[in-house]
Amino acid sequence: MKKRFFAATVVAAVAALALAGCSDPGAGGGNAAPADWPAQDTKLDGTTLTIWAAQNSNKVPDSVIKGFEAATGATVNVVTIPDPYEQSVQTKVATGDKPDLAFWQPTASQLTALNASTNLQSLDGAPFIDKYTPELKDITGILNGTRYAALITTPAVEGVYYNKDVFAKAGITKTPGNWDEFLADARQLKAAGVTPFFDFGGGTPWATQWWVSVQLADAAKDGLWERVNENKEKFTDPTIQGAIDTYQGLIQEGLFNANLKTATFDDQGPALLSGEAAMAVQVNSFFGQLQSLADTAELNEKIGFFPISPSGNVGTFIPDQSNALVAFKTGDAKREAAARQLLSYWLGDGYSDFVQAQKTVSLQSDVESSSDVPQALLDVSKSLGDSVGSMQALAVANPDLYLNLGDMIQGTKTPEQVAEATQSQFAELAKAIGASGF
């Protein structure tokens, strides 16, 4: 996760990418669709492709690479880019260093950060697009009408993981249907002597921002992030400031774990699984921790999931770099075509094996999800159909809201100072990429 000094690095890298391009980094023009999508088994003897990956995604392509190399004769090398992955990639690309493919967060802000129209191949017309389930086909990876990223796994969803046994013992027989019911259940749990929510503020408190984000789901559906992108609404205005204030109020009410200031991510999974706490607002990567602690049968018995929003059960999706791939314009037409071919294979002949190898949820209607996927993750995937994008998915820049919220938890920032600091950084980032209104 990011540290504080990364903000300056991001601004510098984004500015360098913008200067390196011949057009607005967010513009969709000047990027013609690829001339062809080669057959998946076209021979590629003597061709070497490079994929950049983060430390947590560098093993993801293994089954695909094995099958693709056998089918085509190509060689595919995975190069691990050190953390912080996104900033490291942006810096390398700004200097002209490009791979053939890279794992990348398929959001507007991150595609803009790569100067997509100049540096990335268009994936419009790809043979795998119509294979996606309808709710996932156009959910992400598109900037100004051009598709630049291929989704390979389901985007993460911000929502609530809960302990079924704890709910039952407290007399809660159904999951809450909106934010008010959610808080009513939390207070019922506290009255029963249970810690309602587990969060962490020690170290890098990246999950704090989910508490603000889920409260903004209704506003996001109503165009909140479009207004923020145009500088017509700010983090300091009532909607976002109000969500920050509410989060602080819940903390002050004592609805969180007593060690909130010092707890870490590693503490969260055991607390939920053991019943020490009833709920955690989290994303899909949290479930990986749970899967390291219990098998699928135990997780199906103990852990459930529900999305939450002010007026209902709307999930907030937040794609990360492990969910998608982008293909770069390298200037080598043969390798560019081979990169497109690898994507076709990944989401074509190689996809079923990939789903089983990764024990993941399928993105395609005609490919079954792995039988090893726990029900909670299947419910996460089902919630994507009517979900709404997070700040990371819809805003033109991604400020360090979570670090400012961490300061609030530690008592070094007020809720108002959290909003002010976040707005200031957002405006700086937006200006660096040439967003209008800044």
C-alpha angles and dihedrals in degrees: 000000000000127000126211099264091058092084092073090045091053093050091049094047094046091048091050091051091049092051092046092057126077093221142038106298091231096045120116097204128102094035110109118196116261114275093233147357107224121225111270093246098045107141114255103175110165094019118121122194127192125211120193115214139171123243090262095048105038094099095045095089096050099105092041094050092049092053095041094050091049092049098044111020091238124138117229120193124193114210117196112222111207122246133296078060101183095047092045092052093048091051093050094047091049088060093050097260108136136168124211092247136004139186106248141170101254097216131123093250095048095044088050089049089059092050088241099193091057103033107031134067117239112247093197111135094024112160093232098057096087090048092068116098108260096252092054101039097091102011095113145343095073125112122185092340098312124107111227104159134057114216111223101170133025115278117252118259126212108227145116126296111195141184109245094202093053091050091049094049090051091052096251105144101175137030118258119269098207143003096278092052089046091057092042089057090048091054091047089053092049090051088053090055097257127127102243100201135026119202135151132230100169120100109353108355097201095152093061091083093062088069091060095039098056089052088058096054095104092045090048090056087052094055102269096147093045088057092046090049090055093047089244092119130030140204086247093058120098100268100058095026088053092054090051090049091050092052091052090048092054090051092050090048089062098244093134134072114286092238094055093131095054104027119112136205090263089062095053102070096049090047093055096040093049094046093245085128129022104214145017127192102220149134133250096277088067089065089061087065091051090050089055089056102043141018125250094264093055092045091051089051098046112023129064135171136215131172117232136201135159096269103024147328102316115148124219113223124211116179116207133199094269090061100065150023133220127201118221131221100240099167090245106109094195094053092043089055090046090053090054089048091053090053090050090052094045091055093032128040093359098047101088092052089046092054091050094044092050094041088226143141115274120242092202129076094220096050118072121228117247114276087227093068110110118233093248091062091047087054090050089054092048090054092062092079095077099019126126130222123264127227088271091053100043110023120089090230136026113222124192097265091149094057091051090049088050088056089051090054090050090049098244096110132040119223088257091053090050091057093043094051092046093049092049093053093043091054091049092051093044091051091049092058093044098251111173118249095037 
